[in-house]
Every structure is written in C-alpha cells, then in structure tokens.
Amino acid sequence: MCVAATLATLPGAARAESTDDILGPGYWRLAVSPFSAHIHPSPEHQYVWAAGIERQRSDDWLAGFSLFSNSFGQPSSYLYVGKRFPNLFDYPPLFAQISGGLLYGYVGEYKDKVPFNHNGFSPGALVSLGWQLNKNASATIHLLGDAGVMIQLAWDLR
C-alpha cells in the first residue's frame, strides 16, 4: 500500500482530488541519522546511517520512508505510519513519536537478527523522544528495540 493511500485512510483524512488534499494539510520533513549506538556492541557491527522523508499531517499523524544501512552493513529500508505527540508534558519543544511499519534488508546470515523476518521483510517499530529546536529543525532519539539508539536530525519543509 502506498504512503498516500495509507494516509488517506487515517481518521480525519480529507477526501478530495488533489494530492495535498489526499495527504491532508501538513508538510514534508527530511531527516538524516548520522549516529547510532548499539546497546550490546559486537565486532560484526558496522556504521549505521539513515536518510528519510516523511509527511507530517496537521492532525499529528505521519507516514514516511527511510533508507538505511543496518548494523551488518546491509542496505535496508523502513516504510511506516505513526503519530507525533507534540507539547509533551505541556513543554512545547518536547515531543514523542511512535511509528510502525515494514522493514526490509536483514537477509542471508543476518535474517534472524530481527523477529518475524520472512525473505528480508519484517515488522518494525520505533519509539522516539525529540526536541523541536526551532520552527523547522528538530533532533530526535529513536529507540531501536533492544538493539540500540539512533540520533536523527530533521528539517521541516513548511
């Protein structure tokens, strides 16, 4: 299912003909993740990076796609939907975010490194805590299951 079709099914999704109406009012976000740390480092682990794009709707639902190099140097991807919770604890810069979707990329000898993997495809989920630095820039820490954490820097295209 494409991201636009998924967003169109979310509560409050607009039902009109233009792409912006299908995606709902909102904006695009570009993100890069230049740093990650493993909870249990291994000599097998390699540098992990990620780059992605997501659509942030005005009702705080989001959807996106990320390309990344997994812990074993394999090209991987994550297609997801989620929700952002801004103004966490009534503190405007602080936000939380959850997402769930489909991972691809853990193949060959590393296929058992993620649960429920079938031919490289497996479910994925992220729980995140972030800080809105200004109107367009944010920094986020993603919890990568029990494997590690990843720092993400993002720029909102408002």
C-alpha positions in Angstrom: 0.0 0.0 0.0 1.5 3.4 -0.9 2.0 6.1 1.7 -0.6 8.4 0.2 -3.3 5.6 0.3 -2.4 4.8 3.9 -2.6 8.5 4.9 -6.0 8.8 3.2 -7.4 6.1 5.5 -6.4 7.8 8.7 -9.1 9.5 10.9 -9.8 13.0 9.6 -8.2 12.4 6.2 -9.5 14.7 3.6 -11.4 13.2 0.6 -10.6 15.4 -2.4 -8.9 15.1 -5.7 -5.6 17.0 -5.3 -2.6 15.2 -3.8 -2.3 17.7 -1.0 -5.9 17.1 -0.1 -5.4 13.3 0.0 -2.3 13.7 2.2 -4.1 16.2 4.4 -2.9 19.6 5.5 0.6 19.4 6.7 4.2 19.5 5.4 7.1 17.3 4.4 10.1 16.5 6.7 13.6 15.5 5.6 15.7 13.5 8.1 19.2 12.1 8.4 20.6 10.0 11.2 24.4 10.3 11.3 24.9 8.4 14.6 23.8 5.3 16.3 25.0 3.3 19.3 24.4 -0.4 20.0 23.4 -1.5 23.5 25.4 -4.7 23.1 28.2 -3.8 20.7 29.7 -6.6 18.6 32.7 -6.9 16.3 30.2 -7.7 13.5 28.5 -4.3 13.8 29.2 -1.6 11.2 28.5 2.1 11.0 24.7 2.7 10.8 23.3 5.7 8.9 19.8 6.6 7.7 18.1 9.2 5.5 14.3 9.6 5.0 11.3 11.6 4.2 8.0 11.8 6.0 4.7 13.6 5.6 3.6 15.3 8.9 -0.1 16.0 8.9 -1.7 18.8 10.9 -3.6 16.2 13.0 -0.1 14.8 14.1 -0.4 11.6 12.1 2.6 10.9 9.8 3.9 8.5 7.2 7.3 8.1 5.8 10.1 6.1 4.1 13.7 5.7 5.3 16.7 4.1 3.6 19.5 3.0 6.0 22.5 0.8 6.4 21.7 -1.8 9.1 24.1 -2.9 11.8 25.6 -5.5 9.4 26.2 -3.1 6.5 23.2 -4.3 4.5 21.2 -1.7 2.6 17.8 -1.6 4.3 14.5 0.3 4.3 11.6 1.2 6.6 8.1 2.1 5.3 5.9 3.4 8.2 3.0 5.3 9.6 2.9 6.9 13.0 1.8 9.6 15.3 3.7 12.6 16.9 2.7 13.8 20.3 3.9 17.5 20.5 4.0 19.6 23.6 4.9 16.6 25.7 4.2 17.3 29.4 3.0 20.8 28.4 6.5 21.7 27.3 6.3 23.0 23.7 9.8 21.9 22.4 9.5 18.3 23.7 7.7 15.7 21.7 7.3 11.9 21.5 6.7 9.9 18.4 5.7 6.3 17.6 5.8 4.5 14.3 5.2 1.1 12.9 5.7 -0.4 9.5 7.6 -2.7 7.3 11.4 -3.3 7.4 13.4 -4.8 4.6 17.1 -5.7 4.5 18.0 -8.2 7.1 19.0 -11.1 4.7 21.4 -14.0 4.5 23.3 -14.9 7.6 21.6 -11.9 9.5 18.0 -12.8 8.7 17.4 -13.9 12.3 18.6 -10.6 13.8 15.1 -9.2 13.6 11.9 -11.0 14.7 9.4 -12.4 12.3 11.7 -12.0 9.2 10.4 -13.6 6.0 12.6 -13.2 2.9 14.1 -10.0 4.3 10.8 -8.4 5.3 9.8 -8.0 8.9 7.6 -5.7 11.1 9.3 -2.7 12.5 8.5 -0.1 15.2 10.2 2.9 16.7 9.6 4.8 19.9 11.2 8.2 19.9 11.7 11.3 22.0 12.6 14.6 20.3 13.2 18.3 20.8 11.9 20.9 18.4 15.0 23.3 18.1 13.1 26.0 16.2 10.1 26.2 13.7 11.8 23.9 11.2 14.6 21.9 12.9 14.4 19.1 15.4 16.6 16.4 17.0 15.2 13.0 17.9 16.5 9.9 19.7 15.0 6.7 18.3 14.9 3.5 20.4 15.8 0.6 18.1 14.1 -2.2 20.0 16.6 -3.8 22.3 19.5 -3.2 19.8 20.4 0.4 20.3 19.6 4.1 19.8 19.8 6.4 16.8 20.1 10.2 16.7 18.1 11.9 14.0 18.3 15.5 12.7 15.3 16.7 10.7 14.3 19.7 8.7 10.6 20.5 8.2 9.7 21.9 4.7 6.9 24.2 5.7 
